[in-house]
Every structure is written in C-alpha cells, then in structure tokens.
Amino acid sequence: MKIRLPKMPMTWVWIAGLLIVAAVGGATWSRWFPAATSWVDSTVTTFRGGGETGEGETHAEDDPHAGHDHDAHAGHSEETSLELSDQALRNIGLSDETIQPIKLETFRRSITVPAVVVERPGRTRVQVATPMTGVITHVHAVQGEAVEPGTLLFQIRLTHEDLVNAQTEFVKTLGELEVEEKEITRLKEVTRSGAVPGKLLLDREYARDKLTALLRAQREALRLHGLSNNQVDQIASERRLLRELQIFAPSIDSHGEEELKLTRRTINQASYQQPIPQAHTGPLILQQLDVYKGQSVNAGDTLSILTDYDELFIEGMAFEQDVSQLRQASEQEWTVDAIFQQPGAETQVVEGLDIAYLANTIDTDSRTLHFYVRLPNQVTKDRRDQGNRYVEWKYLPGQRLQLRVPVEQWPDQIVVPVDAVSREGAESFVFQQNGDHFDRVPVHVKYRDQFSAVIDNDGSLFPGDVVALRGAHQMQMALKNKAGGGVDPHAGHNH
C-alpha cells in the first residue's frame, strides 16, 4: 500500500527557492559582489564613452575609472578630446597637484562677508607706565624693536618725594628703635641695683613697642611703593636709600615683581636677559616710544606701548539678513575660512578658523552684526641689526579680507574648484584625463559659488576619475580653435 504525500502548492515552492538563493548569495557576497560591481561600472563607462566594439563586446577587464586606458584614441572623439604639450600644461597651471582624482566629500554652502583684521582688546596692546616720579637715565630699547618679556627697557633716577620720604622715615625709625633697644638694655642693669625706678624701664619698653609697630607700617608703605621684601630688607641692613627704578618688559600672561626693580646704583644690562617664565611664545614689538634720556616723568606717565601680535581677531560684518545663518554656524561650531586677496598675487585661503563670539548689538550706521574670529599669527621675518632684533608678522591689524561662513552642509558630493568647470551656453564641462589626452565631459552643476562647484553625481563622473582642477576655460577655447583649424594660443602648438 503506497502512502501519498500531499502536494505542495507551486507558490510555496517558488518562495522556498528564492529564500535558498538569497541565503546562498548572502553567504558568498564577498566573492561575487565586487566582480559584479566592476562589470556594471565597466559597462556604464564603455557606453558613456562610445567604446563598444563591432560585436557589441566591451573590455570589462579595463579600469572603469581610468578613462578608456585600453586605447588612447579609440575611447574618445576628436571633437571633444584635447592633447596638450608639456609647455601648454604649464601655461595653464596644470601639474600633479592640479590633476587629481575626484572624490566624494562634504560641501558646505557658505556666505561671504567683508572683514578686517583687528587687535584683541586688552591683550594686543600693553602700556608701560612709570609708577614714580623721576628722570630717565637710560633707554635700552628702540622703537620698532622686538623684545622678550623680562627685557630691561628703562632706568629712572627717582625724584619721587613720597618714596624718598618713606625711605627716610623708615631709616629714621630703624635708628630710633636701635637707640631704644640700647637704652632698655642699660636700664635693665641699673634697675636691678635700685638706682632707677622700674617705671622708667617700663616707659622705654612701651616706646620700643610703638616704634616696632610704626616700623611695620612703614615697611608696608614701602611695599606699596613697589619695593620687594628683599629690597626693604636691604634698606634695613645697609641703611641706604634706593635711588633708581628699573622697568622691564612685562609678560602678557603673568605679572610679577620683576617688572619693576629699585636699585642703589646704575646697572648696565644687555638686552634679552632675565626672561620671566610665561606661556606666551611670540616677541613683543615696541610699537611706540614716548620718552628720551634726560626727560622728567611723573607717576603714571606712559613710557612706551608694546604690542603682541601672536594672535589677532578678524572682525566680520554680517548683514542683517544673514544674522540667523551666522548664529546657526556659531551654535553648530562650524569653522570659517579667511580669504586674503592681494593685488598681483594668488588668493590666500586660511581654513578652519574658530568663531570667538558674536556681538550682542547691531551697528546702527551700517546695519551689520559684528562677529570675531580667532586668527593665529606667525613670524615671516626675524633679523638682527646692530644688536637690535626686528620681527615682521604675517597678519597685521587693518588688513581687509573676506570671511566664508558655512550656512549648510551637503554630504557625499563631488566638489571641484570653480576653475575646473567651463561653461558654454547652457552646457558645463570638465576635462577628464584619458592617457595623454583630456576628454571633455558634460556635467550638471548643482551649485556654484566664486570658489567651488558641486557636480551632480549622475554618472557623468565617478569617484576616482582624474580631472583637471583648473584651466577648463582655456582648454575649452583650445578645442574650439582646434575645430576651426586655427592656432591654439593656449596649447602652444598647431593642431
């Protein structure tokens, strides 16, 4: 007796077969997927460049991004292909740095606002003033010189009446205290014999205590005048007044007693000695020198102004309609680019600068919102002349520039410099390297600004295709001259 199994419907058979195929395909994905992807890319590239053979077969083994390497002349049309000599390449600025493969990257749509380099308030300028009245006896630095913190700048002979009187009273009190101490010592001996009553000794001890308290107050007064503990102790031990004030270049990041020194005699000190430990690394520039040797100065008078250009600010001026976009860039902590345009020189772009802060008011005259960007500076020239050091900074207050502020980010885009795209009517072209030729490839430009162009990733170009990143307009003109049979002024030879 035969037992018959129930028949499975055909629908379930197909479903089971598809599940089995999917499982096998997933397990062997690493083996067949790269080859299939390469075959698809090769097929698309071959049809795009018209590289089919007479039998309809394609060269799938070729690199799909190499631009028809299988035949330098079969994979392109003479009307859209251009061969340039080495001289022509150099004439339009093409080199290994400007002929590069394209890649997908994040494009930041930006706005451009005018800006100017400015000082950092409270940090860039340091005013050096004298705390006491006196006469300048020596000026150690010259205007424009670069000095390090701790460098001796000025020596002043003191004529400050308060300081002279304070020192005099201090020395006088020291002398009176010594006299009282001797008298107390003498009275102790005679008091024991009963020749002098004890009340007299007690009065002398009270007088000594008063002088001791007065001496402590006078010591603090001298410290307020700028003397250190060692200098006060020096006066106490030698009983001689300090008569000279030495002023040193201050530190930007710290303040110490070494910036001012009072001495008894003149000290001839060479420049660039006695540095003060500090975090600042750049030299200070003696921007303004207001005194000369022999000049009388009063307490509080400005002696010089030092400038620290190690870091500056860029003051941007965003228009009122751009304020919301600027605030978004600040909230997202996006970096901005500084664009310096010099007459007769290439445009310099400094990328990745941080926004320090945005002003909280809008300028009533210009109707702009000011914001500030940190600009690290660098020394371009450092030389010595007759013992003096002179430094030139790369960026200076007053320089005008433009700031490129991002307002939107587009990931995975084909981005090329704007000079890599040539326009003719409604068409836009880039030039792809194909062996010793450049093939003109039509593309769709999704977005363009004065610096970059975003090309639609629609199959016209693939990541890895090598293109010319500049000179597209000159190459387009060379193609037109070639079609007309004339001389190509950009390629440097006849076609």
ROKOLSE-283623 format. One record per residue (C-alpha): x, y, z. Coordinates in steps of 0.05 Angstrom, whole numbers, padded with zeros to 5 digits. Layout:
// ROKOLSE-283623
((X; Y; Z))
...
***
This chain:
// ROKOLSE-283623
((00000; 00000; 00000))
((00031; 00066; -00022))
((00026; 00128; 00020))
((00018; 00192; -00020))
((00045; 00257; 00009))
((00004; 00319; -00002))
((00029; 00362; -00058))
((00060; 00430; -00040))
((00030; 00489; -00078))
((00075; 00519; -00131))
((00074; 00587; -00096))
((00108; 00559; -00035))
((00159; 00524; -00080))
((00180; 00589; -00111))
((00184; 00624; -00044))
((00228; 00568; -00016))
((00273; 00571; -00077))
((00281; 00646; -00071))
((00298; 00641; 00003))
((00351; 00588; -00013))
((00382; 00632; -00068))
((00382; 00693; -00022))
((00416; 00653; 00034))
((00470; 00627; -00013))
((00480; 00696; -00044))
((00488; 00728; 00025))
((00538; 00675; 00047))
((00582; 00684; -00015))
((00572; 00760; -00021))
((00646; 00777; -00014))
((00662; 00733; -00074))
((00613; 00755; -00127))
((00593; 00827; -00108))
((00660; 00863; -00125))
((00664; 00828; -00193))
((00591; 00846; -00209))
((00602; 00918; -00188))
((00664; 00923; -00232))
((00626; 00894; -00291))
((00568; 00944; -00283))
((00615; 01003; -00277))
((00655; 00980; -00338))
((00592; 00973; -00379))
((00567; 01042; -00360))
((00634; 01074; -00374))
((00641; 01039; -00441))
((00572; 01062; -00465))
((00584; 01133; -00439))
((00649; 01140; -00479))
((00624; 01104; -00541))
((00675; 01048; -00531))
((00634; 00989; -00558))
((00668; 00942; -00605))
((00638; 00920; -00671))
((00609; 00857; -00639))
((00578; 00895; -00581))
((00630; 00867; -00532))
((00663; 00912; -00481))
((00731; 00909; -00447))
((00706; 00894; -00377))
((00777; 00880; -00353))
((00796; 00953; -00361))
((00793; 01002; -00302))
((00725; 01036; -00307))
((00753; 01100; -00277))
((00816; 01104; -00318))
((00783; 01138; -00377))
((00789; 01084; -00431))
((00860; 01062; -00419))
((00850; 01004; -00468))
((00862; 01052; -00527))
((00881; 01124; -00521))
((00849; 01141; -00587))
((00791; 01092; -00593))
((00756; 01114; -00529))
((00746; 01187; -00545))
((00722; 01233; -00600))
((00770; 01281; -00634))
((00719; 01336; -00628))
((00717; 01331; -00552))
((00788; 01308; -00538))
((00849; 01352; -00529))
((00922; 01335; -00527))
((00967; 01386; -00493))
((01042; 01394; -00496))
((01083; 01400; -00432))
((01090; 01475; -00445))
((01015; 01482; -00453))
((01003; 01445; -00387))
((01049; 01492; -00351))
((01018; 01553; -00385))
((00950; 01538; -00356))
((00977; 01516; -00289))
((00966; 01441; -00294))
((01012; 01395; -00255))
((01008; 01334; -00210))
((00977; 01378; -00156))
((00922; 01404; -00202))
((00907; 01339; -00240))
((00875; 01296; -00186))
((00822; 01242; -00179))
((00755; 01267; -00155))
((00724; 01241; -00091))
((00661; 01248; -00050))
((00665; 01299; 00005))
((00622; 01343; 00048))
((00607; 01410; 00016))
((00590; 01470; 00059))
((00547; 01522; 00026))
((00572; 01588; 00050))
((00561; 01663; 00051))
((00617; 01713; 00042))
((00621; 01774; 00086))
((00672; 01831; 00089))
((00721; 01832; 00146))
((00783; 01866; 00173))
((00840; 01844; 00219))
((00836; 01878; 00286))
((00872; 01876; 00353))
((00847; 01837; 00412))
((00823; 01888; 00463))
((00861; 01884; 00528))
((00911; 01834; 00500))
((00946; 01862; 00439))
((00969; 01928; 00469))
((01008; 01935; 00534))
((01021; 02004; 00561))
((01085; 02013; 00602))
((01080; 02070; 00652))
((01124; 02094; 00709))
((01095; 02086; 00779))
((01140; 02140; 00807))
((01167; 02209; 00791))
((01238; 02213; 00765))
((01286; 02228; 00708))
((01301; 02179; 00651))
((01374; 02160; 00656))
((01376; 02107; 00602))
((01331; 02079; 00546))
((01353; 02008; 00529))
((01306; 01994; 00470))
((01289; 02030; 00406))
((01223; 02039; 00372))
((01202; 01981; 00327))
((01248; 01932; 00364))
((01224; 01863; 00385))
((01235; 01848; 00458))
((01221; 01788; 00502))
((01185; 01793; 00569))
((01237; 01809; 00622))
((01280; 01854; 00578))
((01305; 01917; 00612))
((01272; 01977; 00578))
((01284; 02039; 00621))
((01325; 02064; 00681))
((01297; 02122; 00721))
((01332; 02163; 00775))
((01279; 02173; 00828))
((01258; 02241; 00850))
((01192; 02216; 00877))
((01183; 02256; 00941))
((01136; 02206; 00974))
((01184; 02148; 00962))
((01244; 02187; 00986))
((01207; 02209; 01048))
((01181; 02139; 01061))
((01251; 02110; 01057))
((01278; 02167; 01100))
((01226; 02156; 01154))
((01238; 02081; 01152))
((01313; 02090; 01163))
((01300; 02142; 01217))
((01253; 02095; 01254))
((01304; 02040; 01250))
((01355; 02086; 01283))
((01307; 02107; 01338))
((01290; 02034; 01351))
((01363; 02017; 01359))
((01371; 02074; 01409))
((01312; 02049; 01449))
((01338; 01978; 01450))
((01405; 02003; 01477))
((01372; 02046; 01529))
((01328; 01988; 01552))
((01389; 01944; 01558))
((01424; 01997; 01601))
((01363; 02009; 01645))
((01355; 01935; 01660))
((01424; 01935; 01693))
((01413; 01996; 01736))
((01342; 01977; 01754))
((01367; 01914; 01787))
((01411; 01956; 01834))
((01352; 02000; 01852))
((01385; 02064; 01827))
((01330; 02076; 01775))
((01256; 02063; 01787))
((01224; 02007; 01746))
((01172; 02054; 01718))
((01226; 02087; 01674))
((01244; 02019; 01644))
((01171; 02005; 01631))
((01162; 02071; 01594))
((01222; 02055; 01550))
((01193; 01987; 01533))
((01127; 02020; 01513))
((01164; 02068; 01468))
((01201; 02010; 01436))
((01135; 01975; 01421))
((01108; 02038; 01388))
((01169; 02043; 01344))
((01163; 01970; 01325))
((01091; 01980; 01304))
((01110; 02043; 01265))
((01166; 02005; 01231))
((01117; 01951; 01207))
((01071; 02004; 01178))
((01129; 02039; 01143))
((01152; 01972; 01114))
((01083; 01960; 01084))
((01083; 02031; 01056))
((01149; 02017; 01021))
((01119; 01953; 00992))
((01061; 01994; 00965))
((01111; 02039; 00931))
((01136; 01979; 00892))
((01193; 01952; 00934))
((01200; 01878; 00946))
((01214; 01846; 01014))
((01287; 01836; 00995))
((01294; 01909; 00977))
((01263; 01931; 01043))
((01309; 01884; 01080))
((01367; 01913; 01041))
((01350; 01983; 01064))
((01344; 01958; 01135))
((01411; 01924; 01134))
((01451; 01976; 01096))
((01413; 02039; 01119))
((01419; 02068; 01048))
((01363; 02094; 01005))
((01346; 02062; 00937))
((01351; 02116; 00884))
((01339; 02082; 00817))
((01279; 02048; 00784))
((01289; 01995; 00730))
((01229; 01979; 00686))
((01227; 01913; 00648))
((01182; 01889; 00591))
((01120; 01858; 00623))
((01093; 01789; 00609))
((01026; 01783; 00573))
((01003; 01724; 00614))
((01030; 01739; 00683))
((01051; 01796; 00728))
((01108; 01796; 00778))
((01154; 01839; 00818))
((01209; 01831; 00766))
((01175; 01882; 00721))
((01199; 01937; 00768))
((01265; 01940; 00805))
((01292; 01993; 00852))
((01368; 01995; 00859))
((01420; 02037; 00892))
((01465; 02043; 00832))
((01463; 02040; 00756))
((01464; 01971; 00725))
((01487; 01964; 00653))
((01448; 01905; 00628))
((01447; 01874; 00559))
((01382; 01862; 00523))
((01344; 01796; 00523))
((01364; 01774; 00593))
((01325; 01756; 00655))
((01265; 01725; 00619))
((01203; 01715; 00660))
((01171; 01646; 00656))
((01106; 01652; 00618))
((01062; 01617; 00567))
((01068; 01669; 00512))
((01116; 01650; 00456))
((01118; 01709; 00408))
((01161; 01771; 00417))
((01132; 01838; 00437))
((01140; 01897; 00390))
((01160; 01965; 00418))
((01107; 01999; 00377))
((01111; 02068; 00409))
((01167; 02101; 00449))
((01146; 02165; 00485))
((01208; 02185; 00526))
((01281; 02200; 00517))
((01343; 02203; 00561))
((01342; 02261; 00610))
((01267; 02271; 00607))
((01230; 02282; 00672))
((01169; 02238; 00682))
((01114; 02239; 00733))
((01080; 02180; 00765))
((01031; 02149; 00715))
((01064; 02176; 00652))
((01066; 02130; 00592))
((01137; 02108; 00574))
((01122; 02062; 00516))
((01069; 02017; 00484))
((01084; 01944; 00469))
((01042; 01903; 00420))
((01032; 01828; 00419))
((01012; 01803; 00350))
((01018; 01729; 00367))
((00942; 01723; 00359))
((00894; 01773; 00329))
((00820; 01778; 00315))
((00783; 01781; 00248))
((00723; 01827; 00254))
((00669; 01803; 00207))
((00609; 01846; 00188))
((00548; 01804; 00173))
((00489; 01838; 00140))
((00424; 01839; 00178))
((00391; 01787; 00134))
((00449; 01738; 00148))
((00446; 01742; 00223))
((00404; 01679; 00232))
((00451; 01638; 00188))
((00511; 01666; 00225))
((00482; 01647; 00292))
((00469; 01576; 00266))
((00542; 01570; 00246))
((00563; 01593; 00315))
((00516; 01545; 00350))
((00540; 01487; 00307))
((00612; 01507; 00320))
((00628; 01506; 00246))
((00695; 01535; 00226))
((00702; 01593; 00177))
((00753; 01608; 00123))
((00791; 01674; 00115))
((00804; 01696; 00043))
((00861; 01746; 00032))
((00864; 01776; -00037))
((00928; 01812; -00053))
((00937; 01853; -00118))
((00982; 01816; -00165))
((00985; 01754; -00122))
((00946; 01690; -00114))
((00887; 01689; -00067))
((00906; 01660; 00001))
((00854; 01620; 00039))
((00864; 01605; 00113))
((00816; 01549; 00131))
((00789; 01522; 00197))
((00785; 01586; 00239))
((00742; 01587; 00301))
((00688; 01638; 00316))
((00705; 01671; 00382))
((00639; 01707; 00395))
((00583; 01748; 00364))
((00567; 01818; 00384))
((00501; 01829; 00420))
((00484; 01894; 00384))
((00474; 01913; 00311))
((00512; 01973; 00286))
((00462; 02028; 00276))
((00500; 02061; 00219))
((00519; 02001; 00176))
((00462; 01955; 00199))
((00512; 01899; 00207))
((00526; 01849; 00263))
((00600; 01846; 00281))
((00629; 01779; 00299))
((00701; 01759; 00316))
((00744; 01701; 00292))
((00810; 01679; 00322))
((00869; 01688; 00276))
((00935; 01655; 00298))
((00994; 01695; 00271))
((01064; 01675; 00251))
((01131; 01710; 00242))
((01153; 01717; 00170))
((01220; 01751; 00183))
((01265; 01754; 00244))
((01331; 01790; 00238))
((01381; 01829; 00279))
((01412; 01895; 00261))
((01467; 01928; 00303))
((01446; 01887; 00364))
((01372; 01902; 00357))
((01321; 01850; 00338))
((01266; 01865; 00287))
((01207; 01819; 00272))
((01155; 01821; 00216))
((01087; 01788; 00227))
((01046; 01756; 00171))
((00979; 01787; 00190))
((00972; 01859; 00213))
((00914; 01900; 00241))
((00878; 01937; 00186))
((00884; 01883; 00132))
((00819; 01875; 00094))
((00794; 01807; 00073))
((00731; 01765; 00066))
((00704; 01711; 00112))
((00670; 01650; 00083))
((00617; 01628; 00134))
((00583; 01560; 00125))
((00507; 01560; 00129))
((00490; 01490; 00104))
((00526; 01423; 00096))
((00516; 01373; 00039))
((00549; 01305; 00050))
((00576; 01259; -00005))
((00583; 01310; -00061))
((00631; 01316; -00120))
((00665; 01383; -00107))
((00716; 01415; -00154))
((00746; 01484; -00158))
((00705; 01532; -00200))
((00764; 01537; -00249))
((00754; 01463; -00264))
((00687; 01476; -00299))
((00679; 01510; -00366))
((00612; 01540; -00387))
((00586; 01548; -00458))
((00514; 01570; -00463))
((00472; 01521; -00424))
((00527; 01468; -00422))
((00580; 01458; -00369))
((00642; 01415; -00380))
((00701; 01385; -00342))
((00762; 01354; -00373))
((00778; 01283; -00354))
((00848; 01255; -00365))
((00849; 01197; -00414))
((00921; 01174; -00425))
((00957; 01232; -00458))
((00891; 01266; -00476))
((00838; 01304; -00438))
((00766; 01286; -00456))
((00712; 01339; -00448))
((00656; 01311; -00405))
((00588; 01347; -00399))
((00564; 01353; -00328))
((00507; 01382; -00288))
((00529; 01435; -00238))
((00482; 01434; -00179))
((00513; 01494; -00144))
((00567; 01543; -00158))
((00599; 01600; -00118))
((00661; 01641; -00131))
((00707; 01586; -00106))
((00675; 01517; -00116))
((00626; 01479; -00160))
((00584; 01419; -00138))
((00574; 01369; -00194))
((00514; 01323; -00196))
((00533; 01251; -00183))
((00491; 01226; -00242))
((00542; 01180; -00275))
((00577; 01233; -00316))
((00636; 01226; -00269))
((00654; 01174; -00218))
((00697; 01179; -00155))
((00767; 01163; -00177))
((00762; 01195; -00246))
((00823; 01240; -00256))
((00804; 01310; -00279))
((00839; 01377; -00289))
((00824; 01421; -00229))
((00839; 01486; -00265))
((00846; 01514; -00335))
((00779; 01488; -00361))
((00763; 01553; -00397))
((00830; 01553; -00434))
((00821; 01480; -00453))
((00752; 01495; -00480))
((00779; 01552; -00522))
((00834; 01505; -00548))
((00781; 01455; -00570))
((00743; 01510; -00608))
((00807; 01534; -00642))
((00823; 01462; -00659))
((00754; 01452; -00691))
((00764; 01516; -00731))
((00833; 01495; -00755))
((00869; 01555; -00726))
((00925; 01564; -00678))
((00911; 01546; -00607))
((00941; 01603; -00566))
((00933; 01564; -00501))
((00960; 01497; -00522))
((01024; 01526; -00551))
((01023; 01487; -00618))
((00983; 01477; -00682))
((00932; 01422; -00689))
***
